[in-house]
Amino acid sequence: MSKATKRKHVQKELLSQEYRVPEDLNNIVKITQNSGNNLHQIENHSGEKYFVSMPGKFRNNIWIKPGDFVIVKPIEEGNKVKAEIEQILDKKYISFLKQQNSWPFTEDSAEDKAKSNCEDSDDEMLNGNLNRRNNVMTEFSESSDEDESD
């Protein structure tokens, strides 16, 4: 199978996945760090951190970043790597799990609070580019200075 055909099948599988509630909700985890060599550090809803590996079908075809959620399948071989990524969750899948009351993460995590505080703060720094001079045209009226001296 060529690379293009493989990529097409993996993306089609990801886009046409049927939504189901996983048997064990502990298998829904959040990616916290990409460690390289197809290893990702994750955090489950109880705060435990460990490494998961990305299977061959996803490598170089699907990219995940810190903050994404995945479903993992536990493996018994390794000490540090405790699971393998089984499915990548998109926004629609996450909203489906929330509607089914099967979402294990709370919305009040520390990162979410920090994000909401940043959004609620004054947007004074976003008003203009501080690296440029203001293009405000000021008029100098020499006539008013002359009138005052008379």
N, CA, C and O atoms as a DFTB+ gen file, in Angstrom:
600 C
 N C O
     1  1       0.852      -1.170       0.000
     2  2       0.000       0.000       0.000
     3  2       0.901       1.238       0.000
     4  3       1.828       1.337       0.804
     5  1       0.629       2.162      -0.889
     6  2       1.451       3.363      -0.973
     7  2       1.148       4.297       0.196
     8  3       0.142       4.142       0.890
     9  1       2.036       5.268       0.399
    10  2       1.853       6.219       1.495
    11  2       0.566       7.017       1.332
    12  3      -0.161       7.241       2.300
    13  1       0.291       7.442       0.112
    14  2      -0.910       8.250      -0.130
    15  2      -2.176       7.445       0.143
    16  3      -3.131       7.960       0.724
    17  1      -2.182       6.196      -0.270
    18  2      -3.350       5.346      -0.038
    19  2      -3.535       5.080       1.453
    20  3      -4.656       5.103       1.960
    21  1      -2.435       4.830       2.146
    22  2      -2.494       4.587       3.586
    23  2      -3.018       5.819       4.310
    24  3      -3.885       5.713       5.177
    25  1      -2.492       6.989       3.955
    26  2      -2.925       8.237       4.575
    27  2      -4.416       8.466       4.328
    28  3      -5.143       8.898       5.223
    29  1      -4.861       8.177       3.116
    30  2      -6.267       8.362       2.766
    31  2      -7.161       7.464       3.618
    32  3      -8.201       7.906       4.105
    33  1      -6.760       6.207       3.798
    34  2      -7.563       5.277       4.584
    35  2      -7.586       5.655       6.063
    36  3      -8.628       5.550       6.710
    37  1      -6.460       6.091       6.598
    38  2      -6.405       6.485       8.008
    39  2      -7.271       7.715       8.248
    40  3      -8.018       7.762       9.225
    41  1      -7.183       8.706       7.374
    42  2      -7.997       9.908       7.534
    43  2      -9.479       9.599       7.353
    44  3     -10.318      10.156       8.061
    45  1      -9.803       8.731       6.428
    46  2     -11.200       8.344       6.221
    47  2     -11.739       7.621       7.453
    48  3     -12.877       7.848       7.863
    49  1     -10.921       6.754       8.038
    50  2     -11.319       6.041       9.249
    51  2     -11.547       7.012      10.403
    52  3     -12.493       6.859      11.176
    53  1     -10.683       8.001      10.512
    54  2     -10.802       8.976      11.593
    55  2     -12.044       9.844      11.420
    56  3     -12.730      10.146      12.396
    57  1     -12.336      10.247      10.191
    58  2     -13.481      11.121       9.943
    59  2     -14.814      10.382       9.993
    60  3     -15.839      10.979      10.326
    61  1     -14.812       9.104       9.671
    62  2     -16.068       8.356       9.635
    63  2     -16.227       7.434      10.841
    64  3     -16.965       6.450      10.781
    65  1     -15.539       7.750      11.929
    66  2     -15.638       6.895      13.104
    67  2     -17.028       7.010      13.729
    68  3     -17.623       8.087      13.766
    69  1     -17.521       5.895      14.210
    70  2     -18.812       5.929      14.885
    71  2     -18.554       6.216      16.362
    72  3     -17.602       5.711      16.958
    73  1     -19.418       7.029      16.923
    74  2     -19.241       7.439      18.307
    75  2     -19.767       6.349      19.236
    76  3     -20.890       5.866      19.087
    77  1     -18.942       5.985      20.178
    78  2     -19.324       4.991      21.171
    79  2     -18.715       5.406      22.504
    80  3     -17.681       6.072      22.553
    81  1     -19.367       5.003      23.569
    82  2     -18.845       5.285      24.904
    83  2     -17.890       4.157      25.262
    84  3     -18.283       2.991      25.229
    85  1     -16.636       4.477      25.606
    86  2     -15.687       3.411      25.946
    87  2     -16.113       2.682      27.226
    88  3     -16.759       3.260      28.100
    89  1     -15.738       1.408      27.314
    90  2     -16.107       0.602      28.477
    91  2     -15.476       1.147      29.747
    92  3     -16.136       1.247      30.782
    93  1     -14.210       1.495      29.668
    94  2     -13.488       2.006      30.831
    95  2     -13.181       3.477      30.588
    96  3     -12.406       3.813      29.693
    97  1     -13.785       4.350      31.380
    98  2     -13.583       5.786      31.177
    99  2     -12.177       6.230      31.566
   100  3     -11.769       7.345      31.240
   101  1     -11.425       5.363      32.264
   102  2     -10.036       5.694      32.581
   103  2      -9.175       5.705      31.333
   104  3      -8.050       6.205      31.360
   105  1      -9.684       5.165      30.246
   106  2      -8.911       5.103      29.011
   107  2      -8.973       6.401      28.214
   108  3      -8.284       6.522      27.201
   109  1      -9.770       7.368      28.633
   110  2      -9.795       8.679      27.982
   111  2      -8.774       9.547      28.696
   112  3      -8.889       9.799      29.896
   113  1      -7.772      10.003      27.949
   114  2      -6.674      10.753      28.556
   115  2      -6.389      12.011      27.743
   116  3      -6.841      12.158      26.607
   117  1      -5.628      12.912      28.354
   118  2      -5.263      14.177      27.720
   119  2      -3.766      14.179      27.441
   120  3      -2.968      13.848      28.319
   121  1      -3.386      14.547      26.233
   122  2      -1.971      14.654      25.864
   123  2      -1.400      15.897      26.543
   124  3      -1.943      16.991      26.390
   125  1      -0.309      15.736      27.291
   126  2       0.312      16.888      27.942
   127  2       1.633      17.283      27.302
   128  3       2.035      18.444      27.371
   129  1       2.313      16.322      26.679
   130  2       3.622      16.636      26.102
   131  2       3.961      15.624      25.020
   132  3       3.693      14.431      25.164
   133  1       4.552      16.110      23.934
   134  2       5.085      15.227      22.902
   135  2       6.549      14.990      23.228
   136  3       7.345      15.928      23.260
   137  1       6.903      13.741      23.470
   138  2       8.258      13.432      23.914
   139  2       9.169      12.967      22.796
   140  3      10.356      12.743      23.034
   141  1       8.661      12.814      21.600
   142  2       9.479      12.361      20.488
   143  2       9.448      10.851      20.362
   144  3       9.014      10.143      21.270
   145  1       9.915      10.370      19.218
   146  2       9.954       8.941      18.927
   147  2       8.571       8.307      19.089
   148  3       8.444       7.176      19.557
   149  1       7.526       9.066      18.690
   150  2       6.135       8.615      18.749
   151  2       5.673       8.258      20.153
   152  3       4.802       7.407      20.332
   153  1       6.264       8.913      21.150
   154  2       5.828       8.773      22.535
   155  2       5.202      10.082      22.987
   156  3       5.675      11.164      22.639
   157  1       4.143       9.973      23.761
   158  2       3.441      11.149      24.259
   159  2       3.188      10.964      25.746
   160  3       2.775       9.893      26.193
   161  1       3.442      12.030      26.508
   162  2       3.114      11.988      27.923
   163  2       1.656      12.398      28.068
   164  3       1.218      13.381      27.471
   165  1       0.913      11.649      28.855
   166  2      -0.515      11.918      29.011
   167  2      -0.845      12.068      30.489
   168  3      -0.048      11.738      31.367
   169  1      -2.043      12.577      30.730
   170  2      -2.559      12.688      32.090
   171  2      -4.002      12.204      32.070
   172  3      -4.807      12.655      31.256
   173  1      -4.322      11.279      32.975
   174  2      -5.708      10.818      33.034
   175  2      -6.504      11.719      33.973
   176  3      -5.954      12.661      34.544
   177  1      -7.782      11.437      34.132
   178  2      -8.634      12.340      34.901
   179  2      -8.290      12.371      36.385
   180  3      -8.678      13.309      37.081
   181  1      -7.572      11.368      36.885
   182  2      -7.168      11.373      38.292
   183  2      -5.823      12.057      38.510
   184  3      -5.381      12.187      39.651
   185  1      -5.164      12.497      37.437
   186  2      -3.913      13.235      37.558
   187  2      -2.665      12.397      37.372
   188  3      -1.558      12.932      37.435
   189  1      -2.805      11.107      37.145
   190  2      -1.654      10.233      36.938
   191  2      -1.055      10.502      35.562
   192  3      -1.776      10.596      34.569
   193  1       0.282      10.625      35.513
   194  2       0.967      10.889      34.249
   195  2       1.825       9.688      33.873
   196  3       2.512       9.110      34.716
   197  1       1.775       9.325      32.600
   198  2       2.625       8.264      32.071
   199  2       2.726       8.426      30.564
   200  3       2.106       9.321      29.990
   201  1       3.507       7.558      29.918
   202  2       3.739       7.647      28.485
   203  2       2.842       6.669      27.730
   204  3       2.517       5.585      28.214
   205  1       2.456       7.092      26.533
   206  2       1.731       6.217      25.610
   207  2       2.453       6.263      24.272
   208  3       3.124       7.243      23.946
   209  1       2.309       5.200      23.509
   210  2       2.938       5.159      22.187
   211  2       1.877       5.320      21.112
   212  3       0.711       4.975      21.305
   213  1       2.307       5.848      19.983
   214  2       1.409       6.010      18.845
   215  2       1.596       4.812      17.924
   216  3       2.728       4.503      17.549
   217  1       0.517       4.130      17.549
   218  2       0.664       2.953      16.684
   219  2       1.108       3.342      15.280
   220  3       1.009       4.502      14.880
   221  1       1.585       2.376      14.557
   222  2       2.132       2.610      13.222
   223  2       1.157       3.215      12.238
   224  3       1.567       3.966      11.353
   225  1      -0.133       2.908      12.369
   226  2      -1.091       3.434      11.392
   227  2      -1.275       4.942      11.509
   228  3      -1.661       5.591      10.536
   229  1      -1.003       5.514      12.689
   230  2      -1.146       6.958      12.867
   231  2       0.143       7.722      12.577
   232  3       0.098       8.920      12.299
   233  1       1.279       7.053      12.638
   234  2       2.565       7.743      12.489
   235  2       2.669       8.396      11.117
   236  3       2.362       7.779      10.096
   237  1       3.102       9.642      11.107
   238  2       3.274      10.462       9.907
   239  2       1.982      10.669       9.122
   240  3       2.026      11.175       8.001
   241  1       0.847      10.295       9.677
   242  2      -0.436      10.504       9.013
   243  2      -1.340      11.443       9.803
   244  3      -2.017      12.290       9.221
   245  1      -1.354      11.296      11.110
   246  2      -2.188      12.102      11.992
   247  2      -1.276      12.770      13.007
   248  3      -0.390      12.130      13.573
   249  1      -1.492      14.049      13.234
   250  2      -0.673      14.803      14.175
   251  2      -1.525      15.192      15.371
   252  3      -2.639      15.693      15.217
   253  1      -0.993      14.959      16.561
   254  2      -1.687      15.379      17.769
   255  2      -0.787      16.335      18.523
   256  3       0.438      16.268      18.420
   257  1      -1.397      17.211      19.270
   258  2      -0.648      18.231      19.998
   259  2      -1.065      18.205      21.461
   260  3      -2.105      17.635      21.791
   261  1      -0.285      18.805      22.337
   262  2      -0.679      18.867      23.741
   263  2      -2.035      19.552      23.891
   264  3      -2.301      20.588      23.281
   265  1      -2.875      18.950      24.712
   266  2      -4.229      19.450      24.904
   267  2      -5.272      18.614      24.194
   268  3      -6.461      18.736      24.487
   269  1      -4.852      17.761      23.259
   270  2      -5.788      16.875      22.571
   271  2      -6.140      15.693      23.480
   272  3      -5.380      15.343      24.384
   273  1      -7.291      15.092      23.227
   274  2      -7.741      13.943      24.001
   275  2      -7.736      12.705      23.117
   276  3      -8.062      12.768      21.932
   277  1      -7.359      11.575      23.716
   278  2      -7.299      10.310      22.992
   279  2      -7.860       9.192      23.870
   280  3      -7.949       9.325      25.091
   281  1      -8.230       8.104      23.230
   282  2      -8.596       6.878      23.939
   283  2      -7.412       5.936      23.806
   284  3      -6.902       5.720      22.707
   285  1      -6.976       5.375      24.930
   286  2      -5.806       4.499      24.923
   287  2      -6.205       3.085      25.331
   288  3      -7.225       2.860      25.982
   289  1      -5.360       2.145      24.922
   290  2      -5.535       0.740      25.278
   291  2      -4.322       0.342      26.116
   292  3      -3.194       0.430      25.631
   293  1      -4.524      -0.093      27.360
   294  2      -3.385      -0.462      28.212
   295  2      -2.587      -1.625      27.628
   296  3      -3.146      -2.556      27.049
   297  1      -1.265      -1.549      27.795
   298  2      -0.382      -2.644      27.390
   299  2       0.418      -3.076      28.611
   300  3       0.567      -2.308      29.562
   301  1       0.923      -4.277      28.588
   302  2       1.609      -4.821      29.756
   303  2       3.111      -4.945      29.567
   304  3       3.812      -5.358      30.491
   305  1       3.624      -4.595      28.385
   306  2       5.022      -4.859      28.101
   307  2       5.983      -3.929      28.827
   308  3       7.005      -4.386      29.338
   309  1       5.682      -2.637      28.885
   310  2       6.675      -1.686      29.341
   311  2       6.465      -1.185      30.750
   312  3       5.397      -1.332      31.344
   313  1       7.542      -0.577      31.270
   314  2       7.457       0.040      32.586
   315  2       7.021       1.494      32.475
   316  3       6.146       1.948      33.212
   317  1       7.639       2.221      31.547
   318  2       7.299       3.633      31.373
   319  2       6.127       3.813      30.423
   320  3       5.233       4.619      30.681
   321  1       6.126       3.072      29.335
   322  2       5.048       3.167      28.353
   323  2       3.964       2.182      28.778
   324  3       4.146       0.967      28.700
   325  1       2.836       2.723      29.227
   326  2       1.798       1.871      29.801
   327  2       0.595       1.652      28.890
   328  3      -0.276       0.839      29.203
   329  1       0.536       2.372      27.758
   330  2      -0.641       2.233      26.895
   331  2      -0.281       2.607      25.466
   332  3       0.794       3.140      25.190
   333  1      -1.214       2.311      24.565
   334  2      -1.073       2.652      23.155
   335  2      -2.325       3.406      22.718
   336  3      -3.435       3.070      23.130
   337  1      -2.141       4.421      21.889
   338  2      -3.262       5.230      21.428
   339  2      -4.147       4.380      20.527
   340  3      -3.678       3.762      19.571
   341  1      -5.428       4.361      20.851
   342  2      -6.386       3.577      20.078
   343  2      -7.225       4.458      19.165
   344  3      -7.542       4.074      18.039
   345  1      -7.587       5.645      19.656
   346  2      -8.458       6.523      18.885
   347  2      -8.205       7.965      19.311
   348  3      -7.986       8.246      20.489
   349  1      -8.239       8.865      18.349
   350  2      -8.057      10.290      18.613
   351  2      -9.436      10.933      18.636
   352  3     -10.244      10.722      17.732
   353  1      -9.700      11.722      19.678
   354  2     -11.018      12.327      19.845
   355  2     -11.043      13.722      19.244
   356  3     -10.151      14.531      19.497
   357  1     -12.066      14.001      18.447
   358  2     -12.254      15.345      17.919
   359  2     -13.331      16.050      18.748
   360  3     -13.876      15.467      19.686
   361  1     -13.633      17.300      18.402
   362  2     -14.580      18.092      19.190
   363  2     -15.975      17.477      19.199
   364  3     -16.661      17.509      20.221
   365  1     -16.395      16.921      18.076
   366  2     -17.729      16.311      18.004
   367  2     -17.822      15.085      18.906
   368  3     -18.837      14.860      19.565
   369  1     -16.755      14.299      18.926
   370  2     -16.742      13.103      19.770
   371  2     -16.789      13.509      21.244
   372  3     -17.503      12.899      22.040
   373  1     -16.026      14.541      21.601
   374  2     -16.011      15.013      22.983
   375  2     -17.387      15.525      23.390
   376  3     -17.850      15.241      24.494
   377  1     -18.045      16.276      22.511
   378  2     -19.388      16.766      22.841
   379  2     -20.374      15.599      22.967
   380  3     -21.280      15.654      23.798
   381  1     -20.214      14.546      22.156
   382  2     -21.053      13.354      22.284
   383  2     -20.866      12.716      23.657
   384  3     -21.844      12.349      24.309
   385  1     -19.608      12.582      24.101
   386  2     -19.343      11.979      25.406
   387  2     -19.905      12.835      26.538
   388  3     -20.385      12.302      27.538
   389  1     -19.849      14.157      26.388
   390  2     -20.418      15.037      27.415
   391  2     -21.932      14.899      27.466
   392  3     -22.517      14.935      28.549
   393  1     -22.574      14.741      26.318
   394  2     -24.029      14.557      26.287
   395  2     -24.435      13.235      26.931
   396  3     -25.507      13.139      27.528
   397  1     -23.590      12.226      26.812
   398  2     -23.870      10.922      27.405
   399  2     -23.458      10.862      28.878
   400  3     -23.584       9.814      29.512
   401  1     -22.969      11.973      29.424
   402  2     -22.460      12.049      30.805
   403  2     -21.354      11.028      31.037
   404  3     -21.282      10.409      32.099
   405  1     -20.504      10.861      30.052
   406  2     -19.395       9.918      30.139
   407  2     -18.049      10.613      30.051
   408  3     -17.032       9.948      29.856
   409  1     -18.013      11.922      30.188
   410  2     -16.768      12.672      30.085
   411  2     -16.112      12.693      31.456
   412  3     -16.671      13.276      32.385
   413  1     -14.926      12.068      31.616
   414  2     -14.322      11.933      32.942
   415  2     -13.619      13.188      33.456
   416  3     -13.331      13.278      34.649
   417  1     -13.341      14.145      32.597
   418  2     -12.601      15.324      33.019
   419  2     -13.558      16.398      33.509
   420  3     -14.659      16.556      32.981
   421  1     -13.122      17.135      34.526
   422  2     -13.925      18.257      35.003
   423  2     -13.517      19.498      34.241
   424  3     -12.376      19.618      33.793
   425  1     -14.434      20.401      34.099
   426  2     -14.173      21.636      33.357
   427  2     -13.361      22.629      34.177
   428  3     -12.860      23.610      33.628
   429  1     -13.222      22.396      35.473
   430  2     -12.566      23.360      36.348
   431  2     -11.108      23.011      36.608
   432  3     -10.610      23.215      37.715
   433  1     -10.430      22.494      35.612
   434  2      -9.016      22.198      35.800
   435  2      -8.222      23.496      35.876
   436  3      -8.726      24.557      35.508
   437  1      -7.012      23.417      36.342
   438  2      -6.191      24.614      36.532
   439  2      -5.908      25.317      35.212
   440  3      -5.887      26.547      35.153
   441  1      -5.692      24.544      34.157
   442  2      -5.408      25.154      32.857
   443  2      -6.626      25.895      32.322
   444  3      -6.497      26.975      31.746
   445  1      -7.814      25.313      32.513
   446  2      -9.029      25.975      32.044
   447  2      -9.264      27.272      32.805
   448  3      -9.703      28.265      32.225
   449  1      -8.970      27.264      34.116
   450  2      -9.119      28.491      34.898
   451  2      -8.142      29.553      34.422
   452  3      -8.496      30.728      34.326
   453  1      -6.909      29.142      34.123
   454  2      -5.916      30.106      33.641
   455  2      -6.338      30.686      32.303
   456  3      -6.180      31.883      32.065
   457  1      -6.878      29.840      31.425
   458  2      -7.338      30.332      30.125
   459  2      -8.493      31.303      30.288
   460  3      -8.539      32.331      29.613
   461  1      -9.433      30.986      31.184
   462  2     -10.579      31.875      31.361
   463  2     -10.146      33.187      31.999
   464  3     -10.709      34.236      31.686
   465  1      -9.152      33.148      32.891
   466  2      -8.651      34.388      33.484
   467  2      -7.981      35.256      32.438
   468  3      -8.114      36.480      32.470
   469  1      -7.268      34.644      31.515
   470  2      -6.624      35.406      30.450
   471  2      -7.665      36.018      29.523
   472  3      -7.496      37.145      29.058
   473  1      -8.728      35.292      29.256
   474  2      -9.771      35.805      28.374
   475  2     -10.561      36.913      29.044
   476  3     -11.011      37.842      28.373
   477  1     -10.739      36.831      30.376
   478  2     -11.523      37.827      31.091
   479  2     -10.725      39.087      31.397
   480  3     -11.311      40.127      31.697
   481  1      -9.405      39.014      31.326
   482  2      -8.588      40.170      31.681
   483  2      -8.760      41.277      30.652
   484  3      -9.251      41.061      29.544
   485  1      -8.339      42.465      31.058
   486  2      -8.455      43.605      30.145
   487  2      -7.608      43.362      28.912
   488  3      -6.494      42.846      28.998
   489  1      -8.135      43.731      27.789
   490  2      -7.439      43.512      26.526
   491  2      -6.661      44.751      26.106
   492  3      -6.583      45.062      24.917
   493  1      -6.090      45.455      27.066
   494  2      -5.361      46.677      26.747
   495  2      -4.149      46.396      25.874
   496  3      -3.808      47.196      25.002
   497  1      -3.506      45.273      26.103
   498  2      -2.299      44.981      25.339
   499  2      -2.630      44.585      23.907
   500  3      -1.747      44.596      23.049
   501  1      -3.864      44.240      23.635
   502  2      -4.241      43.832      22.291
   503  2      -4.734      44.995      21.445
   504  3      -5.030      44.817      20.263
   505  1      -4.824      46.180      22.031
   506  2      -5.391      47.304      21.308
   507  2      -4.530      47.758      20.146
   508  3      -5.065      48.187      19.123
   509  1      -3.253      47.679      20.268
   510  2      -2.401      48.133      19.184
   511  2      -1.057      47.455      19.227
   512  3      -0.694      46.817      20.215
   513  1      -0.333      47.599      18.158
   514  2       0.992      47.028      18.077
   515  2       1.948      47.973      18.778
   516  3       2.116      49.115      18.351
   517  1       2.574      47.514      19.846
   518  2       3.459      48.358      20.629
   519  2       4.810      48.561      19.961
   520  3       5.597      49.399      20.404
   521  1       5.088      47.821      18.919
   522  2       6.359      47.947      18.223
   523  2       6.328      49.017      17.144
   524  3       7.345      49.243      16.488
   525  1       5.225      49.667      16.942
   526  2       5.097      50.706      15.924
   527  2       4.725      52.018      16.586
   528  3       4.097      52.055      17.644
   529  1       5.125      53.069      15.945
   530  2       4.729      54.380      16.424
   531  2       3.275      54.624      16.072
   532  3       2.764      54.111      15.076
   533  1       2.638      55.392      16.878
   534  2       1.261      55.752      16.571
   535  2       1.248      56.693      15.385
   536  3       2.077      57.599      15.302
   537  1       0.348      56.498      14.496
   538  2       0.223      57.336      13.313
   539  2      -0.784      58.449      13.548
   540  3      -1.564      58.797      12.661
   541  1      -0.757      58.988      14.724
   542  2      -1.687      60.056      15.054
   543  2      -1.113      61.359      14.521
   544  3       0.020      61.730      14.827
   545  1      -1.900      62.027      13.737
   546  2      -1.481      63.305      13.174
   547  2      -1.905      64.411      14.135
   548  3      -3.087      64.564      14.446
   549  1      -0.956      65.150      14.582
   550  2      -1.279      66.280      15.456
   551  2      -1.057      67.562      14.680
   552  3      -0.069      67.708      13.961
   553  1      -1.974      68.471      14.831
   554  2      -1.870      69.745      14.139
   555  2      -1.221      70.752      15.072
   556  3      -1.604      70.907      16.232
   557  1      -0.255      71.410      14.535
   558  2       0.380      72.476      15.287
   559  2      -0.207      73.788      14.812
   560  3      -0.132      74.140      13.635
   561  1      -0.770      74.474      15.718
   562  2      -1.356      75.761      15.330
   563  2      -0.460      76.869      15.852
   564  3      -0.480      77.199      17.038
   565  1       0.313      77.429      14.964
   566  2       1.193      78.526      15.335
   567  2       0.413      79.820      15.499
   568  3       0.858      80.747      16.175
   569  1      -0.735      79.869      14.883
   570  2      -1.521      81.093      14.963
   571  2      -2.035      81.317      16.378
   572  3      -2.152      82.464      16.810
   573  1      -2.345      80.256      17.106
   574  2      -2.838      80.440      18.464
   575  2      -1.727      80.945      19.372
   576  3      -1.991      81.699      20.309
   577  1      -0.482      80.540      19.107
   578  2       0.630      81.046      19.893
   579  2       0.855      82.529      19.612
   580  3       1.194      83.291      20.517
   581  1       0.670      82.931      18.376
   582  2       0.866      84.330      18.012
   583  2      -0.233      85.200      18.603
   584  3       0.013      86.342      18.991
   585  1      -1.456      84.655      18.673
   586  2      -2.564      85.423      19.218
   587  2      -2.379      85.679      20.707
   588  3      -2.772      86.735      21.203
   589  1      -1.796      84.746      21.415
   590  2      -1.604      84.902      22.846
   591  2      -0.552      85.959      23.152
   592  3      -0.643      86.632      24.179
   593  1       0.434      86.120      22.297
   594  2       1.486      87.095      22.555
   595  2       1.027      88.515      22.255
   596  3       1.645      89.457      22.753
   597  1      -0.017      88.715      21.474
   598  2      -0.490      90.052      21.145
   599  2      -1.127      90.710      22.274
   600  3      -1.579      91.849      22.151
